[in-house]
Amino acid sequence: MTTFSVQGQITPLGPYQFQLHIPGSQVPHVLYLLLSVLTLGLWLPVWLFHVMIAKGDRLHVIAVDEYGGVWHDRTVWWPPPAVRP
């Protein structure tokens, strides 16, 4: 069995449904500005790369149907969908 660890806030939406709020990563702009000034701009590529890959807040809806299937954002998550040959 696989388990996942996610840090976030869980809000119930119904008896078999909840919303998972995962906070995004934040870029320390003041620190990066100071480092860019002190290194005469050598830190700018690192700053720009961090801004490009930083993720915003995400909301996910998890639900369990009457057959025990787990749905994640309206896509079946468990049990996996049947594979047709």
GULO-819743 format. One record per atom (N, C-alpha, C): residue number from 1; residue in three letters; z negated, x negated, y negated. Coordinates in nm, 2 decimals, m for minus. Layout:
BEGIN
<bagu><num>NUM</num><residu>ALA</residu><pz>Z</pz><px>X</px><py>Y</py></bagu>
...
This chain:
BEGIN
<bagu><num>1</num><residu>MET</residu><pz>0.00</pz><px>m0.08</px><py>0.12</py></bagu>
<bagu><num>1</num><residu>MET</residu><pz>0.00</pz><px>0.00</px><py>0.00</py></bagu>
<bagu><num>1</num><residu>MET</residu><pz>0.00</pz><px>m0.09</px><py>m0.12</py></bagu>
<bagu><num>2</num><residu>THR</residu><pz>0.08</pz><px>m0.05</px><py>m0.22</py></bagu>
<bagu><num>2</num><residu>THR</residu><pz>0.09</pz><px>m0.13</px><py>m0.34</py></bagu>
<bagu><num>2</num><residu>THR</residu><pz>0.01</pz><px>m0.06</px><py>m0.45</py></bagu>
<bagu><num>3</num><residu>THR</residu><pz>m0.07</pz><px>m0.13</px><py>m0.53</py></bagu>
<bagu><num>3</num><residu>THR</residu><pz>m0.14</pz><px>m0.08</px><py>m0.64</py></bagu>
<bagu><num>3</num><residu>THR</residu><pz>m0.09</pz><px>m0.15</px><py>m0.77</py></bagu>
<bagu><num>4</num><residu>PHE</residu><pz>m0.10</pz><px>m0.08</px><py>m0.88</py></bagu>
<bagu><num>4</num><residu>PHE</residu><pz>m0.05</pz><px>m0.13</px><py>m1.00</py></bagu>
<bagu><num>4</num><residu>PHE</residu><pz>m0.17</pz><px>m0.12</px><py>m1.10</py></bagu>
<bagu><num>5</num><residu>SER</residu><pz>m0.18</pz><px>m0.22</px><py>m1.19</py></bagu>
<bagu><num>5</num><residu>SER</residu><pz>m0.28</pz><px>m0.22</px><py>m1.29</py></bagu>
<bagu><num>5</num><residu>SER</residu><pz>m0.21</pz><px>m0.21</px><py>m1.43</py></bagu>
<bagu><num>6</num><residu>VAL</residu><pz>m0.24</pz><px>m0.11</px><py>m1.50</py></bagu>
<bagu><num>6</num><residu>VAL</residu><pz>m0.18</pz><px>m0.09</px><py>m1.63</py></bagu>
<bagu><num>6</num><residu>VAL</residu><pz>m0.29</pz><px>m0.06</px><py>m1.73</py></bagu>
<bagu><num>7</num><residu>GLN</residu><pz>m0.30</pz><px>m0.13</px><py>m1.84</py></bagu>
<bagu><num>7</num><residu>GLN</residu><pz>m0.40</pz><px>m0.10</px><py>m1.94</py></bagu>
<bagu><num>7</num><residu>GLN</residu><pz>m0.34</pz><px>0.00</px><py>m2.04</py></bagu>
<bagu><num>8</num><residu>GLY</residu><pz>m0.41</pz><px>0.11</px><py>m2.05</py></bagu>
<bagu><num>8</num><residu>GLY</residu><pz>m0.36</pz><px>0.22</px><py>m2.14</py></bagu>
<bagu><num>8</num><residu>GLY</residu><pz>m0.46</pz><px>0.33</px><py>m2.15</py></bagu>
<bagu><num>9</num><residu>GLN</residu><pz>m0.42</pz><px>0.44</px><py>m2.21</py></bagu>
<bagu><num>9</num><residu>GLN</residu><pz>m0.51</pz><px>0.55</px><py>m2.23</py></bagu>
<bagu><num>9</num><residu>GLN</residu><pz>m0.45</pz><px>0.67</px><py>m2.15</py></bagu>
<bagu><num>10</num><residu>ILE</residu><pz>m0.53</pz><px>0.73</px><py>m2.07</py></bagu>
<bagu><num>10</num><residu>ILE</residu><pz>m0.48</pz><px>0.85</px><py>m1.99</py></bagu>
<bagu><num>10</num><residu>ILE</residu><pz>m0.53</pz><px>0.98</px><py>m2.05</py></bagu>
<bagu><num>11</num><residu>THR</residu><pz>m0.43</pz><px>1.07</px><py>m2.08</py></bagu>
<bagu><num>11</num><residu>THR</residu><pz>m0.47</pz><px>1.20</px><py>m2.13</py></bagu>
<bagu><num>11</num><residu>THR</residu><pz>m0.42</pz><px>1.31</px><py>m2.04</py></bagu>
<bagu><num>12</num><residu>PRO</residu><pz>m0.51</pz><px>1.39</px><py>m1.99</py></bagu>
<bagu><num>12</num><residu>PRO</residu><pz>m0.46</pz><px>1.50</px><py>m1.90</py></bagu>
<bagu><num>12</num><residu>PRO</residu><pz>m0.38</pz><px>1.60</px><py>m1.97</py></bagu>
<bagu><num>13</num><residu>LEU</residu><pz>m0.27</pz><px>1.65</px><py>m1.91</py></bagu>
<bagu><num>13</num><residu>LEU</residu><pz>m0.18</pz><px>1.75</px><py>m1.97</py></bagu>
<bagu><num>13</num><residu>LEU</residu><pz>m0.19</pz><px>1.88</px><py>m1.89</py></bagu>
<bagu><num>14</num><residu>GLY</residu><pz>m0.24</pz><px>1.87</px><py>m1.77</py></bagu>
<bagu><num>14</num><residu>GLY</residu><pz>m0.25</pz><px>1.99</px><py>m1.68</py></bagu>
<bagu><num>14</num><residu>GLY</residu><pz>m0.33</pz><px>1.95</px><py>m1.56</py></bagu>
<bagu><num>15</num><residu>PRO</residu><pz>m0.33</pz><px>2.04</px><py>m1.46</py></bagu>
<bagu><num>15</num><residu>PRO</residu><pz>m0.41</pz><px>2.01</px><py>m1.34</py></bagu>
<bagu><num>15</num><residu>PRO</residu><pz>m0.35</pz><px>1.90</px><py>m1.26</py></bagu>
<bagu><num>16</num><residu>TYR</residu><pz>m0.22</pz><px>1.88</px><py>m1.26</py></bagu>
<bagu><num>16</num><residu>TYR</residu><pz>m0.16</pz><px>1.78</px><py>m1.18</py></bagu>
<bagu><num>16</num><residu>TYR</residu><pz>m0.06</pz><px>1.69</px><py>m1.26</py></bagu>
<bagu><num>17</num><residu>GLN</residu><pz>m0.09</pz><px>1.68</px><py>m1.39</py></bagu>
<bagu><num>17</num><residu>GLN</residu><pz>0.00</pz><px>1.61</px><py>m1.48</py></bagu>
<bagu><num>17</num><residu>GLN</residu><pz>m0.08</pz><px>1.54</px><py>m1.58</py></bagu>
<bagu><num>18</num><residu>PHE</residu><pz>m0.05</pz><px>1.41</px><py>m1.62</py></bagu>
<bagu><num>18</num><residu>PHE</residu><pz>m0.11</pz><px>1.34</px><py>m1.73</py></bagu>
<bagu><num>18</num><residu>PHE</residu><pz>m0.02</pz><px>1.25</px><py>m1.80</py></bagu>
<bagu><num>19</num><residu>GLN</residu><pz>m0.06</pz><px>1.21</px><py>m1.92</py></bagu>
<bagu><num>19</num><residu>GLN</residu><pz>0.02</pz><px>1.13</px><py>m2.00</py></bagu>
<bagu><num>19</num><residu>GLN</residu><pz>m0.04</pz><px>0.99</px><py>m2.01</py></bagu>
<bagu><num>20</num><residu>LEU</residu><pz>0.03</pz><px>0.88</px><py>m2.00</py></bagu>
<bagu><num>20</num><residu>LEU</residu><pz>m0.02</pz><px>0.75</px><py>m2.01</py></bagu>
<bagu><num>20</num><residu>LEU</residu><pz>0.04</pz><px>0.68</px><py>m2.13</py></bagu>
<bagu><num>21</num><residu>HIS</residu><pz>m0.05</pz><px>0.64</px><py>m2.22</py></bagu>
<bagu><num>21</num><residu>HIS</residu><pz>m0.01</pz><px>0.57</px><py>m2.34</py></bagu>
<bagu><num>21</num><residu>HIS</residu><pz>m0.04</pz><px>0.43</px><py>m2.33</py></bagu>
<bagu><num>22</num><residu>ILE</residu><pz>0.06</pz><px>0.34</px><py>m2.34</py></bagu>
<bagu><num>22</num><residu>ILE</residu><pz>0.05</pz><px>0.20</px><py>m2.32</py></bagu>
<bagu><num>22</num><residu>ILE</residu><pz>0.08</pz><px>0.14</px><py>m2.46</py></bagu>
<bagu><num>23</num><residu>PRO</residu><pz>m0.02</pz><px>0.07</px><py>m2.52</py></bagu>
<bagu><num>23</num><residu>PRO</residu><pz>0.00</pz><px>0.01</px><py>m2.65</py></bagu>
<bagu><num>23</num><residu>PRO</residu><pz>0.09</pz><px>m0.11</px><py>m2.64</py></bagu>
<bagu><num>24</num><residu>GLY</residu><pz>0.18</pz><px>m0.13</px><py>m2.74</py></bagu>
<bagu><num>24</num><residu>GLY</residu><pz>0.27</pz><px>m0.24</px><py>m2.74</py></bagu>
<bagu><num>24</num><residu>GLY</residu><pz>0.21</pz><px>m0.37</px><py>m2.79</py></bagu>
<bagu><num>25</num><residu>SER</residu><pz>0.28</pz><px>m0.47</px><py>m2.77</py></bagu>
<bagu><num>25</num><residu>SER</residu><pz>0.23</pz><px>m0.60</px><py>m2.81</py></bagu>
<bagu><num>25</num><residu>SER</residu><pz>0.25</pz><px>m0.62</px><py>m2.97</py></bagu>
<bagu><num>26</num><residu>GLN</residu><pz>0.17</pz><px>m0.69</px><py>m3.03</py></bagu>
<bagu><num>26</num><residu>GLN</residu><pz>0.18</pz><px>m0.71</px><py>m3.17</py></bagu>
<bagu><num>26</num><residu>GLN</residu><pz>0.21</pz><px>m0.86</px><py>m3.20</py></bagu>
<bagu><num>27</num><residu>VAL</residu><pz>0.28</pz><px>m0.88</px><py>m3.31</py></bagu>
<bagu><num>27</num><residu>VAL</residu><pz>0.32</pz><px>m1.01</px><py>m3.35</py></bagu>
<bagu><num>27</num><residu>VAL</residu><pz>0.23</pz><px>m1.05</px><py>m3.47</py></bagu>
<bagu><num>28</num><residu>PRO</residu><pz>0.16</pz><px>m1.17</px><py>m3.46</py></bagu>
<bagu><num>28</num><residu>PRO</residu><pz>0.07</pz><px>m1.21</px><py>m3.57</py></bagu>
<bagu><num>28</num><residu>PRO</residu><pz>0.16</pz><px>m1.27</px><py>m3.68</py></bagu>
<bagu><num>29</num><residu>HIS</residu><pz>0.21</pz><px>m1.19</px><py>m3.77</py></bagu>
<bagu><num>29</num><residu>HIS</residu><pz>0.30</pz><px>m1.23</px><py>m3.87</py></bagu>
<bagu><num>29</num><residu>HIS</residu><pz>0.24</pz><px>m1.33</px><py>m3.97</py></bagu>
<bagu><num>30</num><residu>VAL</residu><pz>0.12</pz><px>m1.31</px><py>m4.01</py></bagu>
<bagu><num>30</num><residu>VAL</residu><pz>0.05</pz><px>m1.40</px><py>m4.11</py></bagu>
<bagu><num>30</num><residu>VAL</residu><pz>0.04</pz><px>m1.54</px><py>m4.05</py></bagu>
<bagu><num>31</num><residu>LEU</residu><pz>0.00</pz><px>m1.55</px><py>m3.92</py></bagu>
<bagu><num>31</num><residu>LEU</residu><pz>m0.01</pz><px>m1.68</px><py>m3.86</py></bagu>
<bagu><num>31</num><residu>LEU</residu><pz>0.12</pz><px>m1.74</px><py>m3.84</py></bagu>
<bagu><num>32</num><residu>TYR</residu><pz>0.22</pz><px>m1.67</px><py>m3.81</py></bagu>
<bagu><num>32</num><residu>TYR</residu><pz>0.36</pz><px>m1.73</px><py>m3.79</py></bagu>
<bagu><num>32</num><residu>TYR</residu><pz>0.42</pz><px>m1.77</px><py>m3.92</py></bagu>
<bagu><num>33</num><residu>LEU</residu><pz>0.39</pz><px>m1.70</px><py>m4.03</py></bagu>
<bagu><num>33</num><residu>LEU</residu><pz>0.43</pz><px>m1.74</px><py>m4.16</py></bagu>
<bagu><num>33</num><residu>LEU</residu><pz>0.37</pz><px>m1.87</px><py>m4.20</py></bagu>
<bagu><num>34</num><residu>LEU</residu><pz>0.24</pz><px>m1.88</px><py>m4.18</py></bagu>
<bagu><num>34</num><residu>LEU</residu><pz>0.17</pz><px>m2.01</px><py>m4.21</py></bagu>
<bagu><num>34</num><residu>LEU</residu><pz>0.22</pz><px>m2.12</px><py>m4.12</py></bagu>
<bagu><num>35</num><residu>LEU</residu><pz>0.24</pz><px>m2.10</px><py>m3.99</py></bagu>
<bagu><num>35</num><residu>LEU</residu><pz>0.30</pz><px>m2.20</px><py>m3.91</py></bagu>
<bagu><num>35</num><residu>LEU</residu><pz>0.44</pz><px>m2.24</px><py>m3.95</py></bagu>
<bagu><num>36</num><residu>SER</residu><pz>0.52</pz><px>m2.14</px><py>m4.00</py></bagu>
<bagu><num>36</num><residu>SER</residu><pz>0.66</pz><px>m2.17</px><py>m4.04</py></bagu>
<bagu><num>36</num><residu>SER</residu><pz>0.66</pz><px>m2.26</px><py>m4.17</py></bagu>
<bagu><num>37</num><residu>VAL</residu><pz>0.56</pz><px>m2.23</px><py>m4.26</py></bagu>
<bagu><num>37</num><residu>VAL</residu><pz>0.55</pz><px>m2.31</px><py>m4.38</py></bagu>
<bagu><num>37</num><residu>VAL</residu><pz>0.51</pz><px>m2.45</px><py>m4.35</py></bagu>
<bagu><num>38</num><residu>LEU</residu><pz>0.40</pz><px>m2.46</px><py>m4.26</py></bagu>
<bagu><num>38</num><residu>LEU</residu><pz>0.35</pz><px>m2.59</px><py>m4.23</py></bagu>
<bagu><num>38</num><residu>LEU</residu><pz>0.45</pz><px>m2.68</px><py>m4.15</py></bagu>
<bagu><num>39</num><residu>THR</residu><pz>0.53</pz><px>m2.62</px><py>m4.07</py></bagu>
<bagu><num>39</num><residu>THR</residu><pz>0.63</pz><px>m2.70</px><py>m3.99</py></bagu>
<bagu><num>39</num><residu>THR</residu><pz>0.77</pz><px>m2.70</px><py>m4.06</py></bagu>
<bagu><num>40</num><residu>LEU</residu><pz>0.77</pz><px>m2.66</px><py>m4.18</py></bagu>
<bagu><num>40</num><residu>LEU</residu><pz>0.90</pz><px>m2.66</px><py>m4.26</py></bagu>
<bagu><num>40</num><residu>LEU</residu><pz>1.01</pz><px>m2.58</px><py>m4.19</py></bagu>
<bagu><num>41</num><residu>GLY</residu><pz>0.97</pz><px>m2.47</px><py>m4.14</py></bagu>
<bagu><num>41</num><residu>GLY</residu><pz>1.07</pz><px>m2.38</px><py>m4.08</py></bagu>
<bagu><num>41</num><residu>GLY</residu><pz>1.10</pz><px>m2.40</px><py>m3.93</py></bagu>
<bagu><num>42</num><residu>LEU</residu><pz>1.04</pz><px>m2.50</px><py>m3.87</py></bagu>
<bagu><num>42</num><residu>LEU</residu><pz>1.06</pz><px>m2.52</px><py>m3.72</py></bagu>
<bagu><num>42</num><residu>LEU</residu><pz>1.01</pz><px>m2.41</px><py>m3.64</py></bagu>
<bagu><num>43</num><residu>TRP</residu><pz>0.91</pz><px>m2.34</px><py>m3.69</py></bagu>
<bagu><num>43</num><residu>TRP</residu><pz>0.85</pz><px>m2.23</px><py>m3.61</py></bagu>
<bagu><num>43</num><residu>TRP</residu><pz>0.93</pz><px>m2.10</px><py>m3.62</py></bagu>
<bagu><num>44</num><residu>LEU</residu><pz>1.02</pz><px>m2.09</px><py>m3.71</py></bagu>
<bagu><num>44</num><residu>LEU</residu><pz>1.10</pz><px>m1.97</px><py>m3.73</py></bagu>
<bagu><num>44</num><residu>LEU</residu><pz>1.17</pz><px>m1.92</px><py>m3.61</py></bagu>
<bagu><num>45</num><residu>PRO</residu><pz>1.23</pz><px>m2.00</px><py>m3.52</py></bagu>
<bagu><num>45</num><residu>PRO</residu><pz>1.30</pz><px>m1.95</px><py>m3.40</py></bagu>
<bagu><num>45</num><residu>PRO</residu><pz>1.20</pz><px>m1.89</px><py>m3.31</py></bagu>
<bagu><num>46</num><residu>VAL</residu><pz>1.08</pz><px>m1.94</px><py>m3.30</py></bagu>
<bagu><num>46</num><residu>VAL</residu><pz>0.97</pz><px>m1.88</px><py>m3.21</py></bagu>
<bagu><num>46</num><residu>VAL</residu><pz>0.93</pz><px>m1.75</px><py>m3.26</py></bagu>
<bagu><num>47</num><residu>TRP</residu><pz>0.92</pz><px>m1.74</px><py>m3.39</py></bagu>
<bagu><num>47</num><residu>TRP</residu><pz>0.88</pz><px>m1.61</px><py>m3.46</py></bagu>
<bagu><num>47</num><residu>TRP</residu><pz>0.98</pz><px>m1.51</px><py>m3.43</py></bagu>
<bagu><num>48</num><residu>LEU</residu><pz>1.11</pz><px>m1.54</px><py>m3.46</py></bagu>
<bagu><num>48</num><residu>LEU</residu><pz>1.22</pz><px>m1.44</px><py>m3.44</py></bagu>
<bagu><num>48</num><residu>LEU</residu><pz>1.23</pz><px>m1.40</px><py>m3.29</py></bagu>
<bagu><num>49</num><residu>PHE</residu><pz>1.21</pz><px>m1.49</px><py>m3.20</py></bagu>
<bagu><num>49</num><residu>PHE</residu><pz>1.21</pz><px>m1.46</px><py>m3.06</py></bagu>
<bagu><num>49</num><residu>PHE</residu><pz>1.10</pz><px>m1.36</px><py>m3.02</py></bagu>
<bagu><num>50</num><residu>HIS</residu><pz>0.98</pz><px>m1.39</px><py>m3.07</py></bagu>
<bagu><num>50</num><residu>HIS</residu><pz>0.87</pz><px>m1.30</px><py>m3.04</py></bagu>
<bagu><num>50</num><residu>HIS</residu><pz>0.89</pz><px>m1.16</px><py>m3.10</py></bagu>
<bagu><num>51</num><residu>VAL</residu><pz>0.95</pz><px>m1.16</px><py>m3.22</py></bagu>
<bagu><num>51</num><residu>VAL</residu><pz>0.97</pz><px>m1.02</px><py>m3.28</py></bagu>
<bagu><num>51</num><residu>VAL</residu><pz>1.08</pz><px>m0.95</px><py>m3.20</py></bagu>
<bagu><num>52</num><residu>MET</residu><pz>1.18</pz><px>m1.02</px><py>m3.14</py></bagu>
<bagu><num>52</num><residu>MET</residu><pz>1.28</pz><px>m0.95</px><py>m3.06</py></bagu>
<bagu><num>52</num><residu>MET</residu><pz>1.23</pz><px>m0.90</px><py>m2.93</py></bagu>
<bagu><num>53</num><residu>ILE</residu><pz>1.13</pz><px>m0.97</px><py>m2.87</py></bagu>
<bagu><num>53</num><residu>ILE</residu><pz>1.09</pz><px>m0.93</px><py>m2.74</py></bagu>
<bagu><num>53</num><residu>ILE</residu><pz>0.96</pz><px>m0.84</px><py>m2.74</py></bagu>
<bagu><num>54</num><residu>ALA</residu><pz>0.90</pz><px>m0.83</px><py>m2.86</py></bagu>
<bagu><num>54</num><residu>ALA</residu><pz>0.78</pz><px>m0.74</px><py>m2.87</py></bagu>
<bagu><num>54</num><residu>ALA</residu><pz>0.82</pz><px>m0.60</px><py>m2.85</py></bagu>
<bagu><num>55</num><residu>LYS</residu><pz>0.73</pz><px>m0.53</px><py>m2.77</py></bagu>
<bagu><num>55</num><residu>LYS</residu><pz>0.76</pz><px>m0.39</px><py>m2.73</py></bagu>
<bagu><num>55</num><residu>LYS</residu><pz>0.67</pz><px>m0.30</px><py>m2.81</py></bagu>
<bagu><num>56</num><residu>GLY</residu><pz>0.72</pz><px>m0.19</px><py>m2.84</py></bagu>
<bagu><num>56</num><residu>GLY</residu><pz>0.64</pz><px>m0.09</px><py>m2.92</py></bagu>
<bagu><num>56</num><residu>GLY</residu><pz>0.56</pz><px>0.00</px><py>m2.82</py></bagu>
<bagu><num>57</num><residu>ASP</residu><pz>0.48</pz><px>0.09</px><py>m2.87</py></bagu>
<bagu><num>57</num><residu>ASP</residu><pz>0.40</pz><px>0.18</px><py>m2.79</py></bagu>
<bagu><num>57</num><residu>ASP</residu><pz>0.49</pz><px>0.26</px><py>m2.70</py></bagu>
<bagu><num>58</num><residu>ARG</residu><pz>0.44</pz><px>0.29</px><py>m2.57</py></bagu>
<bagu><num>58</num><residu>ARG</residu><pz>0.52</pz><px>0.36</px><py>m2.48</py></bagu>
<bagu><num>58</num><residu>ARG</residu><pz>0.44</pz><px>0.48</px><py>m2.43</py></bagu>
<bagu><num>59</num><residu>LEU</residu><pz>0.50</pz><px>0.59</px><py>m2.41</py></bagu>
<bagu><num>59</num><residu>LEU</residu><pz>0.44</pz><px>0.71</px><py>m2.35</py></bagu>
<bagu><num>59</num><residu>LEU</residu><pz>0.51</pz><px>0.75</px><py>m2.22</py></bagu>
<bagu><num>60</num><residu>HIS</residu><pz>0.43</pz><px>0.77</px><py>m2.11</py></bagu>
<bagu><num>60</num><residu>HIS</residu><pz>0.49</pz><px>0.80</px><py>m1.98</py></bagu>
<bagu><num>60</num><residu>HIS</residu><pz>0.42</pz><px>0.93</px><py>m1.93</py></bagu>
<bagu><num>61</num><residu>VAL</residu><pz>0.49</pz><px>1.02</px><py>m1.87</py></bagu>
<bagu><num>61</num><residu>VAL</residu><pz>0.43</pz><px>1.14</px><py>m1.81</py></bagu>
<bagu><num>61</num><residu>VAL</residu><pz>0.44</pz><px>1.12</px><py>m1.66</py></bagu>
<bagu><num>62</num><residu>ILE</residu><pz>0.32</pz><px>1.13</px><py>m1.59</py></bagu>
<bagu><num>62</num><residu>ILE</residu><pz>0.31</pz><px>1.12</px><py>m1.45</py></bagu>
<bagu><num>62</num><residu>ILE</residu><pz>0.27</pz><px>1.26</px><py>m1.40</py></bagu>
<bagu><num>63</num><residu>ALA</residu><pz>0.33</pz><px>1.31</px><py>m1.29</py></bagu>
<bagu><num>63</num><residu>ALA</residu><pz>0.30</pz><px>1.44</px><py>m1.24</py></bagu>
<bagu><num>63</num><residu>ALA</residu><pz>0.31</pz><px>1.44</px><py>m1.09</py></bagu>
<bagu><num>64</num><residu>VAL</residu><pz>0.23</pz><px>1.52</px><py>m1.02</py></bagu>
<bagu><num>64</num><residu>VAL</residu><pz>0.23</pz><px>1.54</px><py>m0.88</py></bagu>
<bagu><num>64</num><residu>VAL</residu><pz>0.28</pz><px>1.68</px><py>m0.85</py></bagu>
<bagu><num>65</num><residu>ASP</residu><pz>0.39</pz><px>1.70</px><py>m0.77</py></bagu>
<bagu><num>65</num><residu>ASP</residu><pz>0.43</pz><px>1.83</px><py>m0.73</py></bagu>
<bagu><num>65</num><residu>ASP</residu><pz>0.36</pz><px>1.89</px><py>m0.61</py></bagu>
<bagu><num>66</num><residu>GLU</residu><pz>0.39</pz><px>2.01</px><py>m0.58</py></bagu>
<bagu><num>66</num><residu>GLU</residu><pz>0.32</pz><px>2.08</px><py>m0.47</py></bagu>
<bagu><num>66</num><residu>GLU</residu><pz>0.34</pz><px>2.02</px><py>m0.33</py></bagu>
<bagu><num>67</num><residu>TYR</residu><pz>0.44</pz><px>1.93</px><py>m0.32</py></bagu>
<bagu><num>67</num><residu>TYR</residu><pz>0.46</pz><px>1.86</px><py>m0.19</py></bagu>
<bagu><num>67</num><residu>TYR</residu><pz>0.40</pz><px>1.72</px><py>m0.19</py></bagu>
<bagu><num>68</num><residu>GLY</residu><pz>0.33</pz><px>1.68</px><py>m0.29</py></bagu>
<bagu><num>68</num><residu>GLY</residu><pz>0.27</pz><px>1.55</px><py>m0.29</py></bagu>
<bagu><num>68</num><residu>GLY</residu><pz>0.36</pz><px>1.44</px><py>m0.35</py></bagu>
<bagu><num>69</num><residu>GLY</residu><pz>0.48</pz><px>1.48</px><py>m0.40</py></bagu>
<bagu><num>69</num><residu>GLY</residu><pz>0.56</pz><px>1.38</px><py>m0.46</py></bagu>
<bagu><num>69</num><residu>GLY</residu><pz>0.51</pz><px>1.34</px><py>m0.60</py></bagu>
<bagu><num>70</num><residu>VAL</residu><pz>0.52</pz><px>1.21</px><py>m0.63</py></bagu>
<bagu><num>70</num><residu>VAL</residu><pz>0.47</pz><px>1.16</px><py>m0.76</py></bagu>
<bagu><num>70</num><residu>VAL</residu><pz>0.60</pz><px>1.14</px><py>m0.85</py></bagu>
<bagu><num>71</num><residu>TRP</residu><pz>0.59</pz><px>1.20</px><py>m0.96</py></bagu>
<bagu><num>71</num><residu>TRP</residu><pz>0.71</pz><px>1.20</px><py>m1.06</py></bagu>
<bagu><num>71</num><residu>TRP</residu><pz>0.67</pz><px>1.12</px><py>m1.18</py></bagu>
<bagu><num>72</num><residu>HIS</residu><pz>0.76</pz><px>1.03</px><py>m1.22</py></bagu>
<bagu><num>72</num><residu>HIS</residu><pz>0.73</pz><px>0.94</px><py>m1.34</py></bagu>
<bagu><num>72</num><residu>HIS</residu><pz>0.85</pz><px>0.97</px><py>m1.44</py></bagu>
<bagu><num>73</num><residu>ASP</residu><pz>0.81</pz><px>1.03</px><py>m1.55</py></bagu>
<bagu><num>73</num><residu>ASP</residu><pz>0.91</pz><px>1.06</px><py>m1.65</py></bagu>
<bagu><num>73</num><residu>ASP</residu><pz>1.03</pz><px>1.14</px><py>m1.59</py></bagu>
<bagu><num>74</num><residu>ARG</residu><pz>1.00</pz><px>1.24</px><py>m1.51</py></bagu>
<bagu><num>74</num><residu>ARG</residu><pz>1.10</pz><px>1.34</px><py>m1.45</py></bagu>
<bagu><num>74</num><residu>ARG</residu><pz>1.19</pz><px>1.27</px><py>m1.35</py></bagu>
<bagu><num>75</num><residu>THR</residu><pz>1.14</pz><px>1.15</px><py>m1.30</py></bagu>
<bagu><num>75</num><residu>THR</residu><pz>1.22</pz><px>1.08</px><py>m1.19</py></bagu>
<bagu><num>75</num><residu>THR</residu><pz>1.12</pz><px>1.07</px><py>m1.07</py></bagu>
<bagu><num>76</num><residu>VAL</residu><pz>1.16</pz><px>1.10</px><py>m0.95</py></bagu>
<bagu><num>76</num><residu>VAL</residu><pz>1.07</pz><px>1.09</px><py>m0.84</py></bagu>
<bagu><num>76</num><residu>VAL</residu><pz>1.04</pz><px>0.94</px><py>m0.82</py></bagu>
<bagu><num>77</num><residu>TRP</residu><pz>0.91</pz><px>0.92</px><py>m0.80</py></bagu>
<bagu><num>77</num><residu>TRP</residu><pz>0.86</pz><px>0.78</px><py>m0.79</py></bagu>
<bagu><num>77</num><residu>TRP</residu><pz>0.81</pz><px>0.76</px><py>m0.65</py></bagu>
<bagu><num>78</num><residu>TRP</residu><pz>0.74</pz><px>0.86</px><py>m0.59</py></bagu>
<bagu><num>78</num><residu>TRP</residu><pz>0.69</pz><px>0.85</px><py>m0.45</py></bagu>
<bagu><num>78</num><residu>TRP</residu><pz>0.68</pz><px>0.98</px><py>m0.39</py></bagu>
<bagu><num>79</num><residu>PRO</residu><pz>0.73</pz><px>1.01</px><py>m0.27</py></bagu>
<bagu><num>79</num><residu>PRO</residu><pz>0.80</pz><px>0.92</px><py>m0.18</py></bagu>
<bagu><num>79</num><residu>PRO</residu><pz>0.94</pz><px>0.88</px><py>m0.24</py></bagu>
<bagu><num>80</num><residu>PRO</residu><pz>0.99</pz><px>0.77</px><py>m0.20</py></bagu>
<bagu><num>80</num><residu>PRO</residu><pz>1.12</pz><px>0.73</px><py>m0.25</py></bagu>
<bagu><num>80</num><residu>PRO</residu><pz>1.23</pz><px>0.83</px><py>m0.20</py></bagu>
<bagu><num>81</num><residu>PRO</residu><pz>1.33</pz><px>0.85</px><py>m0.28</py></bagu>
<bagu><num>81</num><residu>PRO</residu><pz>1.43</pz><px>0.94</px><py>m0.24</py></bagu>
<bagu><num>81</num><residu>PRO</residu><pz>1.50</pz><px>0.89</px><py>m0.12</py></bagu>
<bagu><num>82</num><residu>ALA</residu><pz>1.55</pz><px>0.99</px><py>m0.04</py></bagu>
<bagu><num>82</num><residu>ALA</residu><pz>1.62</pz><px>0.96</px><py>0.09</py></bagu>
<bagu><num>82</num><residu>ALA</residu><pz>1.75</pz><px>0.88</px><py>0.06</py></bagu>
<bagu><num>83</num><residu>VAL</residu><pz>1.77</pz><px>0.78</px><py>0.14</py></bagu>
<bagu><num>83</num><residu>VAL</residu><pz>1.89</pz><px>0.70</px><py>0.13</py></bagu>
<bagu><num>83</num><residu>VAL</residu><pz>2.00</pz><px>0.76</px><py>0.23</py></bagu>
<bagu><num>84</num><residu>ARG</residu><pz>2.11</pz><px>0.79</px><py>0.18</py></bagu>
<bagu><num>84</num><residu>ARG</residu><pz>2.22</pz><px>0.85</px><py>0.26</py></bagu>
<bagu><num>84</num><residu>ARG</residu><pz>2.31</pz><px>0.74</px><py>0.30</py></bagu>
<bagu><num>85</num><residu>PRO</residu><pz>2.35</pz><px>0.73</px><py>0.43</py></bagu>
<bagu><num>85</num><residu>PRO</residu><pz>2.44</pz><px>0.63</px><py>0.48</py></bagu>
<bagu><num>85</num><residu>PRO</residu><pz>2.58</pz><px>0.64</px><py>0.43</py></bagu>
